[in-house]
Amino acid sequence: MDGKTKMLITLFSFGMLVISFIIGWWAKKKATTAQAYFGSTGLFGPFVVGFSSMAAVASAFALVGVPGIIYSTGNAMTFWMLSSGAFPMAYIILGKKIRAMAEVGPVASLGDISDLRFNNNRGIKVLMSIIIFIGCIAYLASQIKAGSELFGHLLGLNPILAGFLIFGVLTIYTAISGEVGGALTQAFQGFVMVVAGFIMIIAFFKVTGGFKSVLEVVSTAGTVTSGEIVKEFSSGFLDAWGIMPGSVAMTWMLIPILGTVGQPQVLTRMYALKDPRDMPKMGLYASLSHMVVGFMAVVVAYGALFLVGRGLIPPLSNPDTAIFAFADYLGLYAQLFVYAAILAAAMSSASMFLSLSAGIISRDLPSALGFEVEPEKQIRNSKITIFILGILSIIFSLTSDSMVAILGTFGWGTLMSATFPVFVIGLLWDRASSQGVLSGLIVSLILNVISLLLERTGFKWPGGMPWYVNVITASILVTVIVSLFTKGATEDDLDEKVKMVIDL
């Protein structure tokens, strides 16, 4: 890539950063209450909420990691696209209930919903907040690392300097406007990702001629070498599981679908919707936009395989460069949008998890521990916390390579293990007791910490399945079993309005 191209990509991407800052600065005038600042509760229509939710879920992993996995292992990861349908599924399963909770009482965070459902059980709120905080920090660190190293390389800067340049701006607008600015900037960033998706999908069919020729190349190209780099092609790439073990491939298919239902960036957006009757539209916007971004991830991976198999580009030394290799082959117009889309994906997820983490520290945990803090002071404390977390996260993510790599795979499952007992089981089953959910969260926290330590040693779980499958399963089983023998926050111990919400 020549210097002129790098400069244009940089200017285009930083133009998106400037627009995001302007949106965040403008949004501060709406962030005047705790409900608005922490939750953007009841403020936005289905387009903003749908696109912002999609953008926060479709992180840099979706645009960089997914194509890399498909390039390495074949067809199995294409099932990830099915998670587009998880958005409307989440709204059908939980949307009405979560949104209705905002009518039962003041809701600005997931902790508030936990309070309403489980009669202000402090133990549940503390444990849930800690587990969600761990998951948020894990995701935040991985997004900062991805965006900083990408643009540090492009600009020839130290990644730490690039990180402070990009995510420092993000920290400022997130602090001043909270989740109001978060929702609006994420919606804009999601729109950038969708535009990039359309461009790359059209380019894929124009360059390759369609999947028929791509599949022929992938199944027949054999061995392609360039120096010491070797790429083996085979028809096994096109099997349902690709060349992955079946259990792992099945996990990659199911976890994104089920996990989307329990992700905080989906749950919190349910009560950000202004009119509950717009829930179907929100599901449509989120699903269709994610479908475009998901299909882009698939076509750039197969596009890279096609180019390597045809000998048009050398084999990739790092599979995660598949999207860049395909964009670079297409030329400037693709490069401009692809690099901007990856930055948008990293920023949208980072801003969501930064504000969630700060809200937990400045609002949910103090409340759970019995400290009453005035709403104005909560907002002020959160702004300070966002700046501190933002700075520490940038430094940590770019100075602890191995730990961030582990945390990057840690966040999704950790968040599921915290939200499933409280929200999925708790709002779908009126027999889910406070004792059962508390027990499930205790198991979840202990196993998450143990798993993090074991991951650092290279421990392999029995059955070859990722650790978080076992943790999620254990937390759900414990929640259900203990609930069968206890009655806290159920039946007569449950508020009548909450009962009506569960019955929706």
N, C-alpha and C positions, 0 to 999 in steps of 0.2 A: 504494500500500500504506500503510495507516494505521499509526500508532505502536504500537497494541496488537498488531496482527498481527506487526509486526517484532519486538516484544518476545517474543512466544510462539515465533516461529521461532528467535530467538536462544537462548532458554532450552532449547528442545527440542534444538537442535544442540549446545549446550554440555553438555547432559546426556549426549549421546553421547560428547563429548570426555572428560568426567569418567569415564564407564564404561571408556573405552579406557585411561585412565591407571590406573585401579584394576586392570584386567586386566594391564597391563604391570608394575605394581608387584608384583602377586601372582606373576607369572611369573619374577621374578628369582631365586626360590629354586631353580628348575630350571636356571638358566643358570650352572652351576658348572664346566663343562669347556669347552675350546675347541670341541669338536665340537658341544656344545649351544649355546653362546653365538653362534658364527659361522654355524652351519648348522642348528640344531635337529635334528641328524641322528638319525633313527630314533626320534623322540619322539612323533609324533602319528598319529592315525587318519585315515581317508580324508575324513571330513567337514571337519575343521579344515584339512587340507592342501588339499583341493579348493576350499573357499570362500576360503581365504587366497590361493591362486594366482589364482583368478578376480578377486578384489578388487584385487590388485596389477596385473593386466593391464588391467582395465576402469577406467582412470584417469579423471580429470576430462575428458579429451578425449572419452571414450566418451559421457559424459552431456551434455556441453555442445557439443563440437566436431562430433560426428556429426549430431545434430539440426540444427545450423547448416548443415552441408554439404548435407543433404537439403533443407532449406528453400530453400537458394540454387540447387541444381543438380538436384534431383529424385531419381529412383529409384536411381541408380547406387550410392549409399552404403548402400542397404539390403542390398547384398551383404556388407557388413561383418558382418552377423549370422552368416554362414557360418563366421566364425572361432570360433563356439561349438564347432563340430566339430573345431577344431584342437587342443583340449585332449586328447580321447581319441586323436587322431592322434599327438600328441606322445608320449603315454604308450605307445602301441603301437610307435612307431618307436624311442624312446630310453629309455622308462621303466625297463624291466628292466635295461638296460645301466648307466644312471646309478646305479640303486639297488644293483646288484651291485658296482659299484666301491667302495661303502661297506663291503662285506664283504671286498674284496681288501686294503684298507688303510684307515688312519684318514682320513676325509673330513670336512672342515668347510667347504670352499669349493670353487668351481669350479677354483681353482688347484691344489688337491690332486688332482682328477681328471686335470687336465692333466699333473701330475707322474707319476701312475701310468701313463697312456697313452703318454707320450712320454719315459719314462726320465729324469725330472727335468731336462728341457731348460729351462735358465734363460731363453734367448732367447724361447721360446714363451710362458713364463709372464709375463715382463716385458711383452712386446708385448700379449698378451691382456689383462693387467691394466690397462695404460694405456688401451687402446681401450674396455674395459668401463667404466673409471672415467669417461672422457669422456662416454659414453652415459648413465651413471647421473646424473652431475651435470647433464646437459642435461635429463633427465626430472625430476629433483628440483627444479630451478629453475622449470620450467613448472608443476609441481603447486603449489608454494608460491605462485607468482604468482596462479594461478587461485583458490585458497582464500582468500588474503589480501585480494585485491581484492573478491571477492564479499562477504565478511563485513565488510570495512572499509566498503563501501557500505551494507550493511544497518544497521550500528551507528553510522554517521556518524563513523567513526574514520579516522585516517590508516592507509593499508594497511600501512605498516611496523609500526605498533603492533598492528594486528590480526594480522599475520604472527607477531610475537613472542609474542602471546597464544596463538594456536592451535598454531603449529609449534614454539614453545618448549616447550610441554607435551609434544608429540610427541617432541621431541629428548630430553627427560628420560627418558621411559619407554623409548625405544629404547636409550638409553645404558645404563640399569640392567639391562635384561633381554635385550638383543640380539635375535637371531632367534627365540628362544623367545617373548618378548613380541610380536615382530613377527608371527609366525604366528597367535598367538591373537587379537591385536587386529584383524588383517586379516580373520580369519574372522568376527569380530563385525561389523566394518564391511561385509563382504560380505553378511552377513545383512540388515543395514539396507538395503543397496542392492536386495536381492531383494524385501523387503517393499514398498519404494517402487515397485518395478517392477510388482508385482501390483496395487497401488492405481491406478497410472497407466494400466495396460492396461485394467482394468475401467472406469475413468472414461472412457477414450477411446471405448469401444464404447457407453457410456451416453450420452455427449454427441453423438457423431457418427452413431450408428446403424450403424456398421460401414464397411468400406472401400468398399462400393459407392457410398455417398453422398459419401464423401471424394474418390474418384477422379472422380466427376462434377463436383464443385466445382473440383478442381484443373485439369481439362481444359477447363472452360468459363467460368471466372470472368473471364478476360480481364485487363484492366488495373485495378488497384485503387490509388487514390492517397489520401494524407493529407498535405496541405501539400506539402512538397518530396519526400516519400518515395513512391516508386512501386514497386509489385510487379507483375511481369508473370507471368501464369499461361498455360500452354499445354499441349497434349497431349504435347509433347516431354518434359515432366517425367516422364511415365510410360513413356518408352522404357527399354529395358534399361540404356542408359548415361546416362539423363537428358539434360541439356544439356551434359554434360562431353565433352571430346574422348575418343574411344574408348580411346586408349592410356593416358590418365590414369585413366579409369574402371576399366580392366582392372588397373592397378597397385593402385588402392584395394581391389580385390577380392582380388587374390592376395597382396599383401604382408602384410595382417593374418593371413591363414591360414598362410602359410609362416613368417612372422615369429614367430608365437606359439610355434612349435616351438623356436626358438632364443633366446627371451627368458630372461634369468637368473631372473626371478621364477617361471618354469615349471620350468627346469632344477634350480634349487636346491631346489624343493619335492619333487622326485622322491626325493632322499635323506633328506628329512624324514619320509617315511612309515615308520611303525613296522614294519608287516608287509607284505612285498613282495606277498603274495597279495591285498592290498587295492587293488592298482593299478587294476583295473577299476572298483571303487566310486569311487575318487578321480576317475577320468575322468568317471564319470557325474555326480558332484556338481559338478565344475567346469563341465562342459558344460551341464547343465541350469540352473545358477544364472546362467551367462553368457548363456544363451538368453533368460532372463527379462529381464536387464538390457539385452541387445541389442535385444530387441523393444520394451522401454520407450523406448529411444532412437529407434526408428523411429516408434512411434505418437505420441510427443510432437511430432515434426517434422511429421507429417501432420496431427496435431491442430491445430498452429499454422497450417498452410496452410489447413485447413478453416475455422478461425475468421476468418482474414484474407479468404479468398475469399467468405465469407458476410457480411462486413462487421461481424462481431461484435467484432472488435478491429482497430485500425489496423495497416497494414503495419509490419514491424519495421525499424528503422533499422540494427540490428545482428543478423544472422542467428543469432549465438551466444546470443541471448536467447530462442530459440524455446522451450526447455524451461521457462524462467521465465514466458513469456507464457502458455503453456498451463496451467501450475500456478496462476498468479494468476487466470486465468479460472475455474478449478475451485473455488477458495476455500481456506480455511484448512487443511483436512485434507490436501489435496494439497501445499500449500506447506510444511507441516511436514516431510513425508517427502522431498520433492524437494530442499529445501535441505540437509537432513541427509544425504541420499544423495550429493549432490555433494561435501559436506565429507568424507564417508566415503571417496569415490573418491580425492580428493586426498590424504587422510591415508594411506590404505593404500599407494598407490604411493610417496608420499614416504618413509614409514618403511622400506619395502623398499630403495629406492635409497640412502637415507642409511646404513643398516647395511652394504649391499654396498660402498659407497664407502669407508667407514671400515675395513672388513675388508681391502680391497685395500691401503690405505695402511699399516695397522698389522700385517698378517700376510703377505699374498701377495707384495707387492713386496720387503719385507725378506728373505723366504725366497728369492725368485728372485735377489736380489743377493748371496746367500751369507751373510746375517746370521742366526745362530741365536738365536731369542728364546724364552724359556720361555713355556709356555701362559698362566700366570697374568699374566705381563707383557704378553702379546699382548692379553689381555682388558682390562687396565688401560689400555694404550695406545689401544685401540679406543674405550673410553669417552671418553677425552680428545678423540680425533679426532672422534667423533660430535658432541660439543659445539662444537668449533671449526668443523666443516663445516656444522653446523646454523645457527649464527649467521651465518657468511659467506654461506651460500646464501640466507638470508632477506634480508640486506642487498643482495646482488647481484641477486636476482630482482626486487626491487621498486625498483631504482634504474637498471636497464639495460633499458629497454623493448624496443628493437629487437633487442638481442642475445638476450634471452630468447625473443622470438618466433621467431628463427631456430633457437635451441637446441631449442625445443619440437618442431620437425619433424625435428630432427637425431638425437634419441636412439634411436628405434626401429630405423632403418636402421643406425646405428653399432653397436648391440648385435648385430644380425644378422651384420654383417660380421666381428665378432670371434668369435662362437660357432659359426658354420657350419663354418669350417675345422677348428676344434679338436674340437667335440663331434659335430656331425652327420656330417661326413665322417670324422673320426677314429675314431668308435665304430661306424660302419656299414661302413667299408672298411678291412680290415687292411693294405692296401697304401698307406694314407695315411702318408707318411713324415714324420719330424720336419723334414727340410729343406723338404718341400713345404708343410707347415703354417706353418713359419716364414716362408717366402717369401710365402705368402698373407696372413699378418698384416702383413708389412712393406708390401705393396701396399695393404692395407686402411688402415693408419695414415696413410700418405702421402696417399692419395686422400681420406680423411676430413678431414684438415687442409686440403687444397687446396679441397675442396668447401665447407667452412665459410667459408673466405675468399672464395670465389667467390659464395656465397649472399649475402654482405654487399654485393656489388657489383651484385646483381640479374642475375647471369649465368643464361642459359637453356641447358640441356643439349640436344644434338641429339635429335630424336625426341619432344621434349615430355615425356619421362618424368622422374619425380623422380630427383635425383642418386643416391640410395642404391641404386637398381636397378643402376646402372652400377658402383658400388663393390662391391656384393655379388657381382655377376656376375664382375667382375675378380678378386676375392679367391678365389672358388671355382675359376675357370679356372686361375689360377696354382698353387693348391694341388694340383689334380689333375695338371696337366702336369708340374710339378717332381717330384711323387711317382712318376710313371711311370719316372723316370730315376734315382731315389735309393732308398736302402734303410734309412735311419735309423729305429729304432723299428718295424721290420717284420720279419716272418719270424723268423729265429733271434735277432734283436736285440730281440724282444718277450717280456716275461714270460709264462710259461705260463698263469698265472691271468688275465692281461689278455686273452690269446688266447681263453680260455674265455668271458670276458665278451662279446667281440666276436662270438663264435659263437652267443650266446643268441638 
